[in-house]
Amino acid sequence: MNATVVGGGLAGCEAAWALAERGVEVTLYEMRPRVSTPAHHTDRLAEIVCSNTFKSLELVNAHGLLKAELRLLDSLLMDVAESARVPGGAALTVDREVFSAEVTRRVEGHPKIAVVREEVAALPSPGVVATGPLTSDGLARVIAARLGVEALAFYDAIAPIVSDESLDHAALFRASRYGKGEGDDFLNAPLSRDGYEAFLDALLEADQYAGHEFDAIPYFEGCLPIEEMARRGRDTLRFGPLKPVGLPDPRTGRQAHAVVQLRREDRAGQMWNLVGFQTRLRIPEQQRVFALIPGLERAEFYRYGSIHRNTYLNSPAALTPHLSLRDDERLIFAGQLVGVEGYTESLATGLLAGRNLARMLQGEAPVVPPRETMLGALMQYVHGADPGHFQPMNANFGLLPPLERPERDKREKRARLAERALAAMREFAAS
Ligand SMILES: Cc1cc2nc3c(=O)[nH]c(=O)nc-3n(C[C@H](O)[C@H](O)[C@H](O)COP(=O)(O)OP(=O)(O)OC[C@H]3O[C@@H](n4cnc5c(N)ncnc54)[C@H](O)[C@@H]3O)c2cc1C
């Protein structure tokens, strides 16, 4: 049995390892050092390009839960991360040199993996494509040609998502503009003239993330950062994403000066997306400025807004539940390319891609962990989200189905969700 993995990053190394450990002969293609990306600096496999932390290890943190699940699935990179650990409190922080050197040593030393340093410009089958947010132009063109140009994005423009339970619902009202669509699809935060002006001042003064040089993005009119829109004039937002027309407040019967809309992000209504709030504000500034919106004073962010250069697929529109092509289930995509965000999320989808390809090569059907697990929920989101609004997603508790018996205490609720997730993942891993 043979398979090809393209991309020796976090996801590709996990995929190659999972395949090789199941007896598959793997050729792993990595284009560095012959061709590099604007973010990588070395020729090592699994180079971590920015922060040296895999985030929290605590089970009441979504990233901590995902890591615990990955350990149940024998993740190579979690094992190496432990051995490369440096003090980082509750977070799994690593010495990046030690980490990628050790991944390179183990992957290159595996008797069933051959590492080839070459840029690939074709889609392999059977294979895993995990070329990341900075996929080379040649391969991106091939992907776009195979999946359709509209299935591939080169920039993300992410609006924040807040948790339902952190909102002050008394300050919000449910309605769709002009009563169209389901009345339950939107929450609306009405702003008075003074409230709008104060919000605008705070937005205009807020500190924003400068980004990497290669991140300098030619903004598209359809998805300008909210702070950029605000800079164009004091009424621009009121005639743009914060327009109040067609949204009279049912409690007063009157139209507010401006309205912030929150769009339902999941069926259970646990996550709400701030419509039009794609932003480059720094995270503490997002917390401070968006808390000025009525009803969001204590908002808990499941995902922060951002805008990056990022190559990713519209997976809900283009891929199957195990993230393969629809017309070739042995060609699986993984890593940031499928629309997950973050180191741990990327390697997790790589691990699953490797396991699934090995299963299929052995005549078995691909499987996805149950939705109660963080990895299963992330896979479900990436495959099942609304293709019309798809933006990359990180691990968070809002992705998990609600508990059968609701729990008001946040920490206790997360502890129970984590317990349920790990029980489901143990069963999945054993089967
Ligand atoms: C600048 C930047 C900073 C980031 N910072 C963080 C952070 O601090 N924390 C965090 O959690 N996430 C961060 N991310 C997001 C993301 O988690 C990482 O990019 C992560 O490395 C993604 O894993 P991956 O395996 O999908 O891609 P990568 O780790 O990028 O691996 C893809 C590999 O494919 C290779 N490749 C590309 N095209 C080809 C080709 N045609 N042929 C052969 N090889 C190819 C690349 O050289 C690369 O080695 C950052 C992303 C970027 C771009």
The ligand as a Gaussian input file, in Angstrom:
#p B3LYP/6-31G(d) Opt

LIG

0 1
 C        2.283000      33.873000       9.616000
 C        1.425000      32.899000      10.330000
 C        1.424000      32.865000      11.701000
 C        0.633000      31.941000      12.405000
 N        0.681000      31.933000      13.747000
 C       -0.013000      31.024000      14.439000
 C        0.093000      30.966000      15.845000
 O        0.818000      31.738000      16.462000
 N       -0.641000      30.048000      16.523000
 C       -1.437000      29.178000      15.865000
 O       -2.068000      28.348000      16.522000
 N       -1.577000      29.220000      14.515000
 C       -0.875000      30.118000      13.785000
 N       -0.989000      30.168000      12.428000
 C       -1.995000      29.352000      11.756000
 C       -1.716000      27.850000      11.503000
 O       -2.054000      27.122000      12.605000
 C       -0.363000      27.486000      11.070000
 O       -0.153000      28.131000       9.847000
 C       -0.118000      25.976000      10.916000
 O        1.231000      25.806000      10.649000
 C       -0.957000      25.298000       9.868000
 O       -0.567000      23.947000       9.717000
 P       -0.569000      23.234000       8.293000
 O        0.061000      21.927000       8.445000
 O       -1.928000      23.311000       7.718000
 O        0.346000      24.183000       7.379000
 P        1.928000      24.428000       7.493000
 O        2.420000      24.126000       8.855000
 O        2.173000      25.779000       6.917000
 O        2.533000      23.329000       6.524000
 C        2.342000      23.358000       5.147000
 C        3.643000      22.888000       4.490000
 O        3.405000      22.663000       3.110000
 C        4.532000      23.126000       2.381000
 N        4.056000      23.391000       1.008000
 C        3.245000      24.389000       0.562000
 N        2.987000      24.226000      -0.754000
 C        3.655000      23.102000      -1.163000
 C        3.758000      22.417000      -2.401000
 N        3.144000      22.826000      -3.493000
 N        4.530000      21.295000      -2.459000
 C        5.177000      20.838000      -1.331000
 N        5.101000      21.463000      -0.135000
 C        4.337000      22.569000      -0.045000
 C        5.005000      24.347000       3.157000
 O        6.360000      24.642000       2.914000
 C        4.760000      23.907000       4.605000
 O        5.884000      23.297000       5.172000
 C       -0.213000      31.059000      11.694000
 C       -0.221000      31.104000      10.293000
 C        0.573000      31.995000       9.611000
 C        0.554000      32.011000       8.107000

